[in-house]
Amino acid sequence: MAILFLFLFPVFLSCGGSKSVKEDEPWKDHHLKSIRKFLLKQSAGGHVRSFYIPECDPLSLPTSRVQKRVYAYDAALTSIALTLLGESETSEKILDKLGQRITPEGVVEFSYDVERGFLGRWYARTGSLAWVGYAFLYSGELFMPNKIFSFLKTLQVNTANGFSKDDPRYGLILGGLGNFEGDSFQEGPVEWVSTRHNIEVYYFLKLFIQTLGASDFSTEEPNRMLKEVGSAIMERCWINNPGRFVRGLDKEGIDEELALSDQVIGALFLISQGLENEALRMVGNVRSGFMVEGFSIKKETRNADVLNCQYESKETFSGLKPYLNSGEFQDPPELIWVEGTFLYLMAAQRLGLEENELKASMDRLGKVTDKGGFLYSTRTRKTRPYEFHTWESVAASAWAVLFAMDQSLPIERKIFY
């Protein structure tokens, strides 16, 4: 079913002139229903499949690792989107399955196999943990978030955990557990910190404190951590001139590779800190650096690295690409990352920027698919260190819901506010 997303936008594109919001409400409900059906189908039994993979794609086979893999971030995000769409029963099933994966220490794997469960290596990421905790808190539950909080405390770079105050990462949270070095796997905490992960932890802590306060539990320790993480993000990850966030840091200093995810999550963070001028400046930098136009979606079956056997359109699209050419990101993929584009639109919307052409492009992009979801990207790119697929994605679809509903939500229910 094609998805028309004009209802998302304050200006309606119509040959007959603009419609009133009241007139457009039934249309809005109808098309949100399309995404709802997609997310429900992808969440059957509480296990969230991140992608709908077309049958013509070899990775659609039942033996495919992707078909049977659940990614914790995608599951948490889908749970929140379904809650907003009124599907609390399925949201609770998703959280129940996630809760079964959380260890007594408060760790949940970055991804796991639906049939096998634990994949045999403790590979966890801080941002993914924060999202899982955030999803439980969004449903009003404290037990699992408290476990996650206890684990995240052990990853903070501070004197209590044996770090020096001179450490360039001081106050921030390490990136997680486990790291691949070539073909070998290194156990234990990683040495780097990620700007995006720390912003995600910040919002987990903020909602954790709000929920604890409503339950008459002590908020002293999470308040300490919230203040330290928030201060460290601005002190260590923000570059005021030209106005952007770094990707992260390690013991040696700054990682300045330029990824869209850090910037768009960072824009939401600046807005919530009351730093709207800085946010406007950074959003302008993001737009000038990451925006691409005139991109098409074409079938490609001859080259496995760019395989797209299902989707095509005669339309052209605008959006934001995932990386700029910098550091590790040499020859980055020229494609539209849909999830990141919706994140950018949410930040722009909160800043009062209209972005009508970009919204119209997302409307056209919503018509390309037939299962109700948004594509993950407009082109496939499998060459390492990149992995982008032209598949319908729960993450992109969930962010479309969060963006669509953001202005109508009360402040306490807005995501990352």
N, C-alpha and C positions, 0 to 999 in steps of 0.2 A: 504494500500500500504506500503510495507516495505521501510524504509529509509536507504540508504547507506550513511554514513558520512565520507567516506575516503577522500572526497574532502576537508574536513576541515583542513587536516593535511599536513605539509610540506613534510612528507615522505609517499609515497603511497605504500600500501601493495598489491603487485601483484606477482603472480608466474612468470610472464614474465619479472620482473625487474621493475624499477621505471618509471613512466610516466612523461612527461614534464607537466608543468602547462598549457601550451597552449592546449595540447591534452585533458586535463581533464576538460576544461572549460564547454563544453556542458553538461557533466555529473553533474558538480556542479550546473548549472542552473536547470537541471531537478529535482534534489533532493531538492533544496531550494524551488522549486515549490510545492513539497509535503507538506512542513511545511506551506507555504503560504496558501494552500487550507485549511489546518487544522485551522489556525488562522482565516481565513475569515469565515469559517463555525461557529466557536465558537463566532464570533463577529457579527452575523447577527443582523441587526437593530441597531447596535452601542452598544448593551449591551453585554459585554464580559462574557461568561460562562467560569469559570476557568478550568473546567474539562469536558472531555468526559467520562460519566459514562456508562459502559456497561449495556445493557437492563437486563441482568441477576442479576444485583445488585439492591436490594430494594431501594437504594437511587436514582435510575434513574427515579422513578415515578414522574409524573408532580407535585405532592403535596410535593415533597422533598424540604426542605429548601435549600439544596445545589444546586439543579437544578435551582432555581430561584434567587440565590444570586450572586450579582456582588461585587467583591473585588476590591477596588480602585487601589491598587498596581498592581494587575494582569492586569487591564484594561489599566493603564498608560504604563506598560511595553509592552503590546501587541501593543499599538498605536505606540510606538517607533520602534518595530520590523517591523511592517507593513509599516511604512514610509521608512525604509531601503530596504524593499522588493518591493518598488514602488507602494504600495497600499495606496496612500495618501487620496483617497476619503473615504475609510473605516476608516482610522486613524482619519480623521476629524469627522466622525460620532461618533466614540468612545469619542473623546474629547468633542463633543457637548453634549453627554449624561452625561459625567462627569461634565461638566460646569453647567448643570442643578442641580447638587447635591451640588454645592459649595454655601454656605450661604453668605449673605452680609458681615459677619465677616471674611470670608476666611476659613471656616471649611468644610471638606467633610468627611462623615462617613467612617469608616474603611471598611464597607460593607453595602449594601442595597438590598432590595428586588425589583426585576424587576417589579412586579405588584403593591406592596404596597408602594414602595419607602422607606421613613424614617421608621426605625424600632422602634421608640419611645424612644430611649435612645441615648444621645450624647456620642457615643463611637468612638473616633478618635485617630489615632496614627501619631506621628510626621513623621516617615519615610514614611508612606503611603502618607501623605500630600506633602512631599518633592518630591516624585516620580510623583504625579499628576502635581505639578508645573513644574517639569523637562520636562514632556511630552509636556505640552503646550509650554514651551520655545523651545523645540526641533523642534516644528512646526512653531516657529517664533512669537508666540502670547505673549503679555505682560499683558493684562488686568487681567486674572485669576491668573497668578503668583504674580502680585502685591497684590492682595487680600490675597493670601496665605502667602506672606512675612509679611504683616501687622499682621496677626494672629500669626505667628511664633515668631515675636518680643515680643509678650505678654507672651510667654512661656520661654524666656531666663532667666536664673538665673543670675541676675545682680542687682545692686543697684537701677536702674530705676524701676525695678519691685518689689522692697522691700526686696531683699535678701542681706545678709551680705557677704562681701568679704572673710570671713572665711569659707563660705559654701563650702564643698568638691565638690559640683556640679558647682561652680561658672564659668560662661562663657558658659556653655553648655545649651542645650534646653531640657526642660522637655518632657517626653515621650508621652504626649497627654492628651486627656480628657476621663474620665470615667474608672472605675475599678470594676471588680467583686471580691467580698469577699465572698467566698462560694456561697450561693444562692442569696445574696443581691448585689445590684449595687450601687456604690458610684459615685455621680455626681462630675463634676469639674476636674481641672488639677490633674494629678497623681504627686507623689512626687519623682519618680525615673527618671533617665536619662539612655538612651541606647546608647552604643558606635555606633552600626550600624546606628541607627536613626540620630545621630549627623553627622556621615560621609555622610549620604544621604542628610541631610540639607546643609552640606558644599558644595556639588556638585550642589545642587539646587541654592545656593547663587552665586557660581562661574559662572554658566551659566546665571543667572539673571543679574549679573553685566555686563557680555559680551554683552547681548542683550540690556540692558539699555544704555550702552555706544554707541552702534551702532545707538541708537534712540535719542541721545543727551539729555537723562534724567540724573538727578543727581544720582551718585552712592555712595555718601558719607556714607549714613546710611547702605546700604547693605555691603559696603566695611568694615566698622567698625565691623559689625556682623560676616563677613567671617573671619576676622583676629582673633577675639576673640574665635570663635568656633574652628577654626583650631588649635590655640595655646592650648586651653583647652583640645582638643582631645589628643594631644601629652603629655601635662603636667599631665593630670588626668586619662587618659584611657590606656596609653601605659606603659607596664612594660618591661623595657629594658633587664632585666635578669629574665627569659630566652629568652625574645623576643616574646611577645604576647600582645593582647588587652584584657582588662577585658570586661565582658558582659555589665557593666554599674555601676552606683552609685546611692545611695539614701542619705538621710541626715546623715545616720550613717556611710557611707563610701562605700567601694568597694564591688561589686557583682562579685565574681570570678568564677562563673559557666562558663563552657567552651562550647560555641556553635560555630559551624563552620561558621555561617553567619557573626559573628563579625570579625573572622580572615580573611576570604577571601575578604570581603569588605575592611577590614583594610589593606590588602596587596596592593590593588589598591590605597588606600590613601597614603601609604608610597611611592609607586612608583611615584605618582604625586607630592610628596613633594621633590623628588630628593634623597630619602633615600633608595637607592637600596640595600645597604648592609644589612640594617635592614629588608627590605622586603625579601631578600634572606634567611636570618636567620629565619624569621617567617614562610615563606613558607616551609622551611625544617622541622620546628617544626610541622606545620600542617600536612605535609605528613606523618611524623612518628607517629603522634597521631591519625589522623582521617582516614587514608587510610585503606581500607578493600579489601580483594581479595577472589576469589573463590565463590562469591555469585551467587545463582541461582534464577530463577523466577518460582514459582510453583503455580498451582491452589490450592485454599483452600476454601472449601464451608461449612465445618462442624463448624467452629468457627467464629462467627460474628466479633470478635475483630481483626482477621487477614484475613478477607474475600478478596479473589481474585478469581472471578468466570470466568475470561476471558483470562488472559495472562499467558503464560508459554514459556519456552525455554529450550533446552538441553544444551545451552551454559552456561558458567560461566562468571562472570563480576567482574571488579574492579571499585572502586569509593571511594567516601568519605562519611562517616556517619555524621549525623547532630550534635551529642553531644558526649561529653566524660562524664564518670561517675563522677559527681561533684555536690555538693549542692543539688538543687532541682532535678537535673537530675540523679536520682537513677534508675538503671536498664534501661538505655537509649536504644532505639531501634537499633538493629543490622541490618541495611539496607543501601542501597545506596541512598542518597538524590541527585537526578540528577541535579536540579537547582544549588545546592552548588558545585557540581563537575564541572559544566561548569564555574562557577565563579572562582574556583581554577585554571582551565585550562587557563582562560583569564589572570589571574595574572601571572601564570607560563610562558605563551607565551610572555607577555610583558617583562619578565625578561630574555628571551632567553632560557628557559628550554624546552626541547623537549617533554618529557612525552609521548613518542610514544606508550607505552603499554596501558596507560590510555586512550589515544585518540582512539586506536583500540578497547578498551572495549566499549567506547561510540558509536563507529561505529556499533558494534554487538548489542548493546542495542537499537539502532535505527531501527533494523530489527524486533523487537519483536511486534511492534504495527501495526495496519492496517488502522488507520485514518489519519496518517501523522504526529502525534505528538509524543513527548517523554513522557515516564512515569514520574510521579511525584516522585515515589520511587519504589524500587524493591520488597518491601514487605509492606503489610498493618499493621498498628499499631494504634489502636484507644484508648488505655488505657491512661487516663490523666496522666501527662500534655502533652501527645504526640497526634498528629493526622496526620498520614501519610497514603495515599491511593495509591493503585496500579491502578491508572487511568492516562489517557493521560492528560497532563497539559499544559496550555498556558504559564505559567511562565517558566517551564523547556524548552519548545520549543522556546520561545522568547530568552532565554539566549543562546540556541544553535545557533540561528541566530546572536546574538551580538558577540559571540565568533568567529563564522565562518567568519564574515565580518570585524572583528576588524583590522586586519593588512592592509586591503585595504582602510580603511577610512582615510580621512585627519584628522589631529589632532583635529581640531575644531568640528568634528562630532563623535569622539570616545566617548564612554560612560565612564564617571567618569575618565577623563584623566587630 
